[in-house]
């Protein structure tokens, strides 16, 4: 069954907005008035759908970047090897060190957050056993 015209128009509108179009540009692209777009954006369901679409787009982008990570790492490794111009080697070395530090920070924060979440969950379980809300 083909999508309903209104559903298709709303999907196009959400996609335009999720891709960063202004309300005015999205309205023009979808053949709507800006007033109609603002009215639709006032609907909590439409805002939730837009938020979900943006989240999905970010997730897909992250997946693509993750898939590219190994190849990028090999590329940096090649740039660090002897025989590469010193300025290029220095830039590659700086990049590796900076990214390594950032990755370490992220992993550390994720571990600490997970520990806090476990602690919080254990506190909630203890409260339930004691009959405390």
C-alpha distance (Angstrom), angle and dihedral (degrees) to the residues before:
residue distance angle dihedral
X1 . . .
X2 3.85 . .
X3 3.83 117.5 .
X4 3.77 117.1 -94.6
X5 3.82 113.7 -100.5
X6 3.83 93.0 -117.5
X7 3.80 91.7 48.8
X8 3.80 90.7 49.6
X9 3.82 91.4 48.7
X10 3.80 90.9 49.0
X11 3.81 91.2 48.8
X12 3.82 89.4 52.0
X13 3.79 90.5 48.3
X14 3.81 93.0 49.7
X15 3.79 91.6 47.4
X16 3.81 92.2 50.4
X17 3.81 91.5 49.3
X18 3.81 93.3 43.9
X19 3.81 89.2 53.0
X20 3.79 89.8 56.6
X21 3.80 103.8 -95.8
X22 3.78 116.1 151.4
X23 3.79 117.5 -116.1
X24 3.79 89.1 -104.6
X25 3.80 94.0 50.2
X26 3.81 93.2 44.0
X27 3.80 90.6 49.6
X28 3.80 91.5 50.9
X29 3.83 92.1 46.9
X30 3.80 91.5 51.0
X31 3.80 97.1 40.8
X32 3.81 93.2 -114.4
X33 3.76 133.5 127.0
X34 3.79 117.8 -108.7
X35 3.79 87.9 -120.5
X36 3.82 89.8 58.9
X37 3.80 91.2 49.4
X38 3.80 92.3 50.0
X39 3.81 89.8 47.3
X40 3.80 90.8 52.1
X41 3.79 91.1 47.0
X42 3.81 88.6 54.8
X43 3.82 87.5 64.5
X44 3.84 109.6 94.1
X45 3.82 91.1 -145.7
X46 3.80 91.5 55.9
X47 3.82 91.0 47.5
X48 3.81 90.2 49.7
X49 3.82 90.5 49.6
X50 3.82 90.5 49.7
X51 3.80 91.3 48.6
X52 3.82 91.0 48.9
X53 3.81 91.9 48.7
X54 3.80 91.8 50.2
X55 3.80 90.0 48.4
X56 3.79 90.7 50.9
X57 3.79 91.2 49.7
X58 3.81 91.6 50.6
X59 3.81 90.5 48.2
X60 3.80 91.5 51.7
X61 3.78 91.1 48.2
X62 3.80 91.1 50.5
X63 3.81 90.5 49.8
X64 3.80 91.1 51.7
X65 3.80 91.8 48.5
X66 3.80 90.7 48.4
X67 3.79 90.5 51.8
X68 3.80 89.5 51.0
X69 3.80 92.6 49.1
X70 3.80 98.2 87.3
X71 3.80 92.9 49.5
X72 3.80 91.2 46.6
X73 3.80 90.1 50.3
X74 3.80 90.9 52.2
X75 3.81 88.8 49.6
X76 3.79 91.8 52.8
X77 3.79 90.3 47.4
X78 3.80 89.8 55.4
X79 3.80 90.7 50.6
X80 3.80 92.0 52.0
X81 3.81 94.0 54.9
X82 3.78 122.3 102.4
X83 3.77 114.4 -89.4
X84 3.78 94.3 48.5
X85 3.79 116.4 112.8
X86 3.82 109.6 -88.4
X87 3.82 94.3 -121.0
X88 3.81 91.0 52.0
X89 3.83 91.4 46.6
X90 3.81 90.7 50.0
X91 3.81 91.3 50.5
X92 3.80 91.8 48.6
X93 3.80 92.4 47.3
X94 3.81 91.2 50.0
X95 3.80 90.1 49.4
X96 3.80 92.6 50.7
X97 3.79 92.6 48.1
X98 3.82 94.1 45.8
X99 3.79 93.8 47.0
X100 3.79 91.1 45.3
X101 3.80 91.1 54.3
X102 3.80 93.0 46.6
X103 3.80 91.6 48.6
X104 3.80 90.5 49.8
X105 3.82 90.1 51.3
X106 3.80 91.9 50.4
X107 3.80 93.3 47.8
X108 3.81 90.6 47.4
X109 3.82 92.2 49.7
X110 3.81 91.5 47.5
X111 3.81 90.7 51.8
X112 3.79 92.4 47.9
X113 3.80 92.1 46.9
X114 3.81 91.3 49.6
X115 3.82 89.9 50.8
X116 3.81 91.0 50.4
X117 3.81 91.1 48.2
X118 3.82 90.7 51.1
X119 3.80 90.0 48.4
X120 3.80 91.2 49.2
X121 3.81 91.8 48.0
X122 3.81 90.8 49.6
X123 3.82 89.7 51.1
X124 3.80 90.4 51.8
X125 3.82 91.1 50.0
X126 3.81 89.9 49.6
X127 3.80 90.8 49.7
X128 3.80 91.0 51.8
X129 3.80 91.3 50.5
X130 3.79 90.1 51.9
X131 3.77 90.9 45.9
X132 3.81 93.0 -115.1
X133 3.81 115.8 140.9
